[in-house]
C-alpha cells in the first residue's frame, strides 16, 4: 500500500515507554503511518500533517509540569479540525474523566491497560466505519 493511502495516526503521550510500546504494536499489527509526540504542543504544531486519528493522553505533564494537558490539546485539535477523531487515553479509571473527555468532543476514552491496544484497534475500525456511513448518508441526502 502506498504511503498516502495508509491511515495516519498521531500517538501523543508523555510516557516514553508506553508511547514506544503503542507505536510498536500499531506498526506490527496494522498498516498505519505513525507519528509520535511527547507533548500536546508538538502534536498541535504538526496538525498540518493531516492525521486521520489522534490517540491522546489525558495528563501530558510528565515531562513538563506546565505542559498543555490532554483536554487543552483536544480543544486545540478540534479548533483546527472539528471532524478529526481523537481517542483519549488515561491511566485514570474514573467515569468523571471519561465524561469530561466526551464533553470536549473526544470520539472515545480508553483506560491504559494490557488490553488498551486491542480496544484502540476496535475503536479505529469503528471510526472508519462511522465515516464511511456518514459519507453515504451525505451522498443520499444530497440527492433528495
Rosetta constraint file for C-alpha pairs under 8 A:
AtomPair CA 1 CA 5 HARMONIC 6.62 0.50
AtomPair CA 1 CA 6 HARMONIC 6.91 0.50
AtomPair CA 2 CA 6 HARMONIC 6.75 0.50
AtomPair CA 3 CA 33 HARMONIC 7.30 0.50
AtomPair CA 6 CA 31 HARMONIC 6.58 0.50
AtomPair CA 6 CA 32 HARMONIC 5.43 0.50
AtomPair CA 6 CA 33 HARMONIC 6.11 0.50
AtomPair CA 7 CA 31 HARMONIC 7.53 0.50
AtomPair CA 7 CA 32 HARMONIC 5.10 0.50
AtomPair CA 7 CA 33 HARMONIC 6.07 0.50
AtomPair CA 7 CA 51 HARMONIC 7.73 0.50
AtomPair CA 7 CA 52 HARMONIC 6.12 0.50
AtomPair CA 7 CA 53 HARMONIC 7.97 0.50
AtomPair CA 8 CA 32 HARMONIC 5.87 0.50
AtomPair CA 8 CA 33 HARMONIC 4.62 0.50
AtomPair CA 8 CA 34 HARMONIC 5.85 0.50
AtomPair CA 8 CA 35 HARMONIC 7.66 0.50
AtomPair CA 8 CA 50 HARMONIC 7.68 0.50
AtomPair CA 8 CA 51 HARMONIC 4.93 0.50
AtomPair CA 8 CA 52 HARMONIC 5.26 0.50
AtomPair CA 8 CA 53 HARMONIC 6.72 0.50
AtomPair CA 9 CA 32 HARMONIC 6.94 0.50
AtomPair CA 9 CA 33 HARMONIC 6.19 0.50
AtomPair CA 9 CA 34 HARMONIC 5.00 0.50
AtomPair CA 9 CA 35 HARMONIC 6.35 0.50
AtomPair CA 9 CA 51 HARMONIC 5.54 0.50
AtomPair CA 9 CA 52 HARMONIC 5.98 0.50
AtomPair CA 9 CA 53 HARMONIC 5.01 0.50
AtomPair CA 9 CA 54 HARMONIC 5.65 0.50
AtomPair CA 9 CA 55 HARMONIC 7.36 0.50
AtomPair CA 10 CA 34 HARMONIC 5.93 0.50
AtomPair CA 10 CA 35 HARMONIC 4.87 0.50
AtomPair CA 10 CA 36 HARMONIC 5.71 0.50
AtomPair CA 10 CA 37 HARMONIC 7.39 0.50
AtomPair CA 10 CA 43 HARMONIC 7.54 0.50
AtomPair CA 10 CA 51 HARMONIC 6.26 0.50
AtomPair CA 10 CA 53 HARMONIC 6.47 0.50
AtomPair CA 10 CA 54 HARMONIC 4.66 0.50
AtomPair CA 10 CA 55 HARMONIC 6.14 0.50
AtomPair CA 11 CA 19 HARMONIC 6.96 0.50
AtomPair CA 11 CA 22 HARMONIC 8.00 0.50
AtomPair CA 11 CA 23 HARMONIC 7.43 0.50
AtomPair CA 11 CA 34 HARMONIC 7.19 0.50
AtomPair CA 11 CA 35 HARMONIC 6.25 0.50
AtomPair CA 11 CA 36 HARMONIC 4.73 0.50
AtomPair CA 11 CA 37 HARMONIC 6.25 0.50
AtomPair CA 11 CA 54 HARMONIC 6.08 0.50
AtomPair CA 11 CA 55 HARMONIC 4.98 0.50
AtomPair CA 11 CA 56 HARMONIC 6.27 0.50
AtomPair CA 12 CA 19 HARMONIC 7.26 0.50
AtomPair CA 12 CA 36 HARMONIC 5.86 0.50
AtomPair CA 12 CA 37 HARMONIC 4.77 0.50
AtomPair CA 12 CA 38 HARMONIC 5.70 0.50
AtomPair CA 12 CA 39 HARMONIC 6.47 0.50
AtomPair CA 12 CA 40 HARMONIC 6.85 0.50
AtomPair CA 12 CA 43 HARMONIC 6.87 0.50
AtomPair CA 12 CA 54 HARMONIC 7.48 0.50
AtomPair CA 12 CA 55 HARMONIC 6.13 0.50
AtomPair CA 12 CA 56 HARMONIC 4.83 0.50
AtomPair CA 12 CA 57 HARMONIC 6.02 0.50
AtomPair CA 13 CA 18 HARMONIC 7.59 0.50
AtomPair CA 13 CA 19 HARMONIC 5.78 0.50
AtomPair CA 13 CA 36 HARMONIC 7.96 0.50
AtomPair CA 13 CA 37 HARMONIC 6.54 0.50
AtomPair CA 13 CA 38 HARMONIC 5.09 0.50
AtomPair CA 13 CA 39 HARMONIC 6.58 0.50
AtomPair CA 13 CA 56 HARMONIC 6.42 0.50
AtomPair CA 13 CA 57 HARMONIC 5.08 0.50
AtomPair CA 13 CA 60 HARMONIC 6.23 0.50
AtomPair CA 14 CA 19 HARMONIC 7.47 0.50
AtomPair CA 14 CA 37 HARMONIC 7.81 0.50
AtomPair CA 14 CA 38 HARMONIC 4.53 0.50
AtomPair CA 14 CA 39 HARMONIC 6.14 0.50
AtomPair CA 14 CA 57 HARMONIC 7.63 0.50
AtomPair CA 14 CA 60 HARMONIC 5.30 0.50
AtomPair CA 14 CA 61 HARMONIC 6.93 0.50
AtomPair CA 14 CA 62 HARMONIC 5.65 0.50
AtomPair CA 14 CA 63 HARMONIC 6.24 0.50
AtomPair CA 15 CA 19 HARMONIC 6.03 0.50
AtomPair CA 15 CA 38 HARMONIC 7.45 0.50
AtomPair CA 15 CA 62 HARMONIC 6.95 0.50
AtomPair CA 16 CA 20 HARMONIC 6.08 0.50
AtomPair CA 16 CA 38 HARMONIC 7.26 0.50
AtomPair CA 17 CA 21 HARMONIC 6.16 0.50
AtomPair CA 18 CA 22 HARMONIC 6.07 0.50
AtomPair CA 19 CA 23 HARMONIC 6.16 0.50
AtomPair CA 19 CA 36 HARMONIC 7.35 0.50
AtomPair CA 20 CA 24 HARMONIC 6.15 0.50
AtomPair CA 21 CA 25 HARMONIC 6.18 0.50
AtomPair CA 22 CA 26 HARMONIC 6.27 0.50
AtomPair CA 22 CA 117 HARMONIC 6.96 0.50
AtomPair CA 23 CA 27 HARMONIC 6.16 0.50
AtomPair CA 23 CA 34 HARMONIC 6.99 0.50
AtomPair CA 23 CA 36 HARMONIC 7.63 0.50
AtomPair CA 24 CA 28 HARMONIC 5.96 0.50
AtomPair CA 25 CA 29 HARMONIC 6.03 0.50
AtomPair CA 25 CA 117 HARMONIC 7.26 0.50
AtomPair CA 26 CA 30 HARMONIC 5.63 0.50
AtomPair CA 26 CA 31 HARMONIC 7.75 0.50
AtomPair CA 26 CA 32 HARMONIC 6.96 0.50
AtomPair CA 26 CA 34 HARMONIC 7.96 0.50
AtomPair CA 27 CA 31 HARMONIC 6.57 0.50
AtomPair CA 27 CA 32 HARMONIC 6.49 0.50
AtomPair CA 27 CA 33 HARMONIC 7.91 0.50
AtomPair CA 27 CA 34 HARMONIC 7.68 0.50
AtomPair CA 37 CA 42 HARMONIC 6.05 0.50
AtomPair CA 37 CA 43 HARMONIC 5.86 0.50
AtomPair CA 38 CA 42 HARMONIC 7.20 0.50
AtomPair CA 38 CA 60 HARMONIC 7.73 0.50
AtomPair CA 38 CA 63 HARMONIC 7.98 0.50
AtomPair CA 39 CA 43 HARMONIC 6.52 0.50
AtomPair CA 39 CA 60 HARMONIC 6.27 0.50
AtomPair CA 39 CA 67 HARMONIC 7.07 0.50
AtomPair CA 39 CA 68 HARMONIC 7.46 0.50
AtomPair CA 40 CA 44 HARMONIC 6.15 0.50
AtomPair CA 40 CA 60 HARMONIC 7.08 0.50
AtomPair CA 40 CA 67 HARMONIC 7.46 0.50
AtomPair CA 40 CA 68 HARMONIC 5.88 0.50
AtomPair CA 40 CA 69 HARMONIC 6.87 0.50
AtomPair CA 40 CA 70 HARMONIC 6.75 0.50
AtomPair CA 40 CA 73 HARMONIC 5.30 0.50
AtomPair CA 41 CA 45 HARMONIC 6.13 0.50
AtomPair CA 41 CA 67 HARMONIC 7.63 0.50
AtomPair CA 41 CA 68 HARMONIC 6.67 0.50
AtomPair CA 41 CA 73 HARMONIC 7.30 0.50
AtomPair CA 42 CA 46 HARMONIC 6.38 0.50
AtomPair CA 43 CA 47 HARMONIC 6.41 0.50
AtomPair CA 44 CA 73 HARMONIC 7.10 0.50
AtomPair CA 44 CA 76 HARMONIC 6.99 0.50
AtomPair CA 44 CA 77 HARMONIC 6.50 0.50
AtomPair CA 47 CA 51 HARMONIC 6.89 0.50
AtomPair CA 47 CA 77 HARMONIC 7.64 0.50
AtomPair CA 47 CA 80 HARMONIC 7.79 0.50
AtomPair CA 51 CA 84 HARMONIC 7.87 0.50
AtomPair CA 52 CA 84 HARMONIC 6.66 0.50
AtomPair CA 52 CA 85 HARMONIC 6.97 0.50
AtomPair CA 53 CA 84 HARMONIC 6.53 0.50
AtomPair CA 53 CA 85 HARMONIC 5.08 0.50
AtomPair CA 53 CA 86 HARMONIC 5.86 0.50
AtomPair CA 53 CA 87 HARMONIC 7.64 0.50
AtomPair CA 53 CA 124 HARMONIC 7.57 0.50
AtomPair CA 54 CA 84 HARMONIC 7.78 0.50
AtomPair CA 54 CA 85 HARMONIC 6.39 0.50
AtomPair CA 54 CA 86 HARMONIC 4.71 0.50
AtomPair CA 54 CA 87 HARMONIC 6.23 0.50
AtomPair CA 55 CA 86 HARMONIC 5.83 0.50
AtomPair CA 55 CA 87 HARMONIC 4.81 0.50
AtomPair CA 55 CA 88 HARMONIC 5.92 0.50
AtomPair CA 55 CA 89 HARMONIC 6.87 0.50
AtomPair CA 56 CA 70 HARMONIC 6.50 0.50
AtomPair CA 56 CA 74 HARMONIC 7.87 0.50
AtomPair CA 56 CA 86 HARMONIC 6.85 0.50
AtomPair CA 56 CA 87 HARMONIC 6.09 0.50
AtomPair CA 56 CA 88 HARMONIC 4.86 0.50
AtomPair CA 56 CA 89 HARMONIC 5.75 0.50
AtomPair CA 57 CA 70 HARMONIC 5.72 0.50
AtomPair CA 57 CA 88 HARMONIC 5.76 0.50
AtomPair CA 57 CA 89 HARMONIC 4.60 0.50
AtomPair CA 57 CA 90 HARMONIC 5.77 0.50
AtomPair CA 58 CA 69 HARMONIC 6.47 0.50
AtomPair CA 58 CA 70 HARMONIC 4.21 0.50
AtomPair CA 58 CA 71 HARMONIC 6.56 0.50
AtomPair CA 58 CA 88 HARMONIC 6.16 0.50
AtomPair CA 58 CA 89 HARMONIC 5.79 0.50
AtomPair CA 58 CA 90 HARMONIC 5.27 0.50
AtomPair CA 59 CA 69 HARMONIC 5.31 0.50
AtomPair CA 59 CA 70 HARMONIC 5.58 0.50
AtomPair CA 59 CA 90 HARMONIC 7.18 0.50
AtomPair CA 60 CA 67 HARMONIC 6.74 0.50
AtomPair CA 60 CA 68 HARMONIC 6.94 0.50
AtomPair CA 60 CA 69 HARMONIC 5.16 0.50
AtomPair CA 60 CA 70 HARMONIC 6.11 0.50
AtomPair CA 61 CA 65 HARMONIC 4.83 0.50
AtomPair CA 61 CA 66 HARMONIC 6.87 0.50
AtomPair CA 61 CA 67 HARMONIC 5.60 0.50
AtomPair CA 61 CA 68 HARMONIC 7.45 0.50
AtomPair CA 61 CA 69 HARMONIC 6.59 0.50
AtomPair CA 63 CA 67 HARMONIC 7.75 0.50
AtomPair CA 68 CA 72 HARMONIC 6.01 0.50
AtomPair CA 68 CA 73 HARMONIC 6.35 0.50
AtomPair CA 69 CA 73 HARMONIC 6.20 0.50
AtomPair CA 70 CA 74 HARMONIC 5.95 0.50
AtomPair CA 70 CA 88 HARMONIC 7.77 0.50
AtomPair CA 71 CA 75 HARMONIC 6.19 0.50
AtomPair CA 71 CA 101 HARMONIC 6.82 0.50
AtomPair CA 71 CA 104 HARMONIC 7.13 0.50
AtomPair CA 72 CA 76 HARMONIC 6.37 0.50
AtomPair CA 73 CA 77 HARMONIC 6.17 0.50
AtomPair CA 74 CA 78 HARMONIC 6.17 0.50
AtomPair CA 74 CA 86 HARMONIC 7.35 0.50
AtomPair CA 74 CA 104 HARMONIC 7.12 0.50
AtomPair CA 74 CA 106 HARMONIC 7.37 0.50
AtomPair CA 75 CA 79 HARMONIC 6.15 0.50
AtomPair CA 75 CA 104 HARMONIC 6.65 0.50
AtomPair CA 76 CA 80 HARMONIC 6.22 0.50
AtomPair CA 77 CA 81 HARMONIC 6.14 0.50
AtomPair CA 77 CA 82 HARMONIC 7.36 0.50
AtomPair CA 77 CA 84 HARMONIC 7.51 0.50
AtomPair CA 78 CA 82 HARMONIC 4.27 0.50
AtomPair CA 78 CA 83 HARMONIC 7.27 0.50
AtomPair CA 78 CA 84 HARMONIC 6.87 0.50
AtomPair CA 78 CA 105 HARMONIC 7.78 0.50
AtomPair CA 85 CA 106 HARMONIC 7.00 0.50
AtomPair CA 85 CA 107 HARMONIC 5.75 0.50
AtomPair CA 85 CA 127 HARMONIC 7.35 0.50
AtomPair CA 86 CA 106 HARMONIC 5.21 0.50
AtomPair CA 86 CA 107 HARMONIC 5.49 0.50
AtomPair CA 86 CA 108 HARMONIC 7.25 0.50
AtomPair CA 87 CA 106 HARMONIC 5.81 0.50
AtomPair CA 87 CA 107 HARMONIC 5.48 0.50
AtomPair CA 87 CA 108 HARMONIC 4.94 0.50
AtomPair CA 87 CA 109 HARMONIC 5.72 0.50
AtomPair CA 87 CA 110 HARMONIC 7.30 0.50
AtomPair CA 88 CA 101 HARMONIC 7.00 0.50
AtomPair CA 88 CA 106 HARMONIC 6.58 0.50
AtomPair CA 88 CA 107 HARMONIC 7.89 0.50
AtomPair CA 88 CA 108 HARMONIC 6.30 0.50
AtomPair CA 88 CA 109 HARMONIC 4.73 0.50
AtomPair CA 88 CA 110 HARMONIC 6.15 0.50
AtomPair CA 89 CA 109 HARMONIC 5.97 0.50
AtomPair CA 89 CA 110 HARMONIC 4.91 0.50
AtomPair CA 89 CA 111 HARMONIC 5.75 0.50
AtomPair CA 89 CA 112 HARMONIC 6.26 0.50
AtomPair CA 90 CA 109 HARMONIC 7.83 0.50
AtomPair CA 90 CA 110 HARMONIC 6.55 0.50
AtomPair CA 90 CA 111 HARMONIC 5.06 0.50
AtomPair CA 90 CA 112 HARMONIC 5.57 0.50
AtomPair CA 91 CA 111 HARMONIC 5.46 0.50
AtomPair CA 91 CA 112 HARMONIC 4.91 0.50
AtomPair CA 91 CA 113 HARMONIC 7.63 0.50
AtomPair CA 92 CA 97 HARMONIC 7.35 0.50
AtomPair CA 92 CA 111 HARMONIC 6.53 0.50
AtomPair CA 92 CA 112 HARMONIC 7.90 0.50
AtomPair CA 93 CA 97 HARMONIC 7.76 0.50
AtomPair CA 93 CA 111 HARMONIC 6.01 0.50
AtomPair CA 94 CA 98 HARMONIC 6.66 0.50
AtomPair CA 95 CA 99 HARMONIC 6.08 0.50
AtomPair CA 96 CA 100 HARMONIC 6.06 0.50
AtomPair CA 97 CA 101 HARMONIC 6.30 0.50
AtomPair CA 98 CA 102 HARMONIC 6.32 0.50
AtomPair CA 98 CA 109 HARMONIC 5.83 0.50
AtomPair CA 99 CA 103 HARMONIC 6.15 0.50
AtomPair CA 100 CA 104 HARMONIC 6.48 0.50
AtomPair CA 101 CA 105 HARMONIC 6.60 0.50
AtomPair CA 101 CA 106 HARMONIC 5.53 0.50
AtomPair CA 101 CA 108 HARMONIC 7.88 0.50
AtomPair CA 101 CA 109 HARMONIC 7.13 0.50
AtomPair CA 102 CA 106 HARMONIC 4.93 0.50
AtomPair CA 102 CA 107 HARMONIC 6.96 0.50
AtomPair CA 102 CA 108 HARMONIC 6.93 0.50
AtomPair CA 102 CA 109 HARMONIC 7.73 0.50
AtomPair CA 108 CA 123 HARMONIC 7.62 0.50
AtomPair CA 110 CA 116 HARMONIC 6.54 0.50
AtomPair CA 110 CA 119 HARMONIC 7.37 0.50
AtomPair CA 110 CA 120 HARMONIC 7.45 0.50
AtomPair CA 111 CA 116 HARMONIC 6.61 0.50
AtomPair CA 112 CA 116 HARMONIC 5.52 0.50
AtomPair CA 115 CA 119 HARMONIC 6.31 0.50
AtomPair CA 116 CA 120 HARMONIC 6.06 0.50
AtomPair CA 117 CA 121 HARMONIC 6.21 0.50
AtomPair CA 118 CA 122 HARMONIC 6.41 0.50
AtomPair CA 119 CA 123 HARMONIC 6.21 0.50
AtomPair CA 120 CA 124 HARMONIC 6.12 0.50
AtomPair CA 121 CA 125 HARMONIC 6.31 0.50
AtomPair CA 122 CA 126 HARMONIC 6.21 0.50
AtomPair CA 123 CA 127 HARMONIC 6.09 0.50
AtomPair CA 124 CA 128 HARMONIC 6.45 0.50
AtomPair CA 125 CA 129 HARMONIC 6.25 0.50
AtomPair CA 126 CA 130 HARMONIC 5.98 0.50
AtomPair CA 127 CA 131 HARMONIC 6.19 0.50
AtomPair CA 128 CA 132 HARMONIC 6.07 0.50
AtomPair CA 129 CA 133 HARMONIC 6.24 0.50
AtomPair CA 130 CA 134 HARMONIC 6.06 0.50
AtomPair CA 131 CA 135 HARMONIC 6.13 0.50
AtomPair CA 132 CA 136 HARMONIC 6.29 0.50
AtomPair CA 133 CA 137 HARMONIC 6.07 0.50
AtomPair CA 134 CA 138 HARMONIC 6.13 0.50
AtomPair CA 135 CA 139 HARMONIC 6.15 0.50
AtomPair CA 136 CA 140 HARMONIC 6.17 0.50
AtomPair CA 137 CA 141 HARMONIC 6.05 0.50
AtomPair CA 138 CA 142 HARMONIC 6.05 0.50
AtomPair CA 139 CA 143 HARMONIC 6.68 0.50
AtomPair CA 140 CA 144 HARMONIC 6.72 0.50
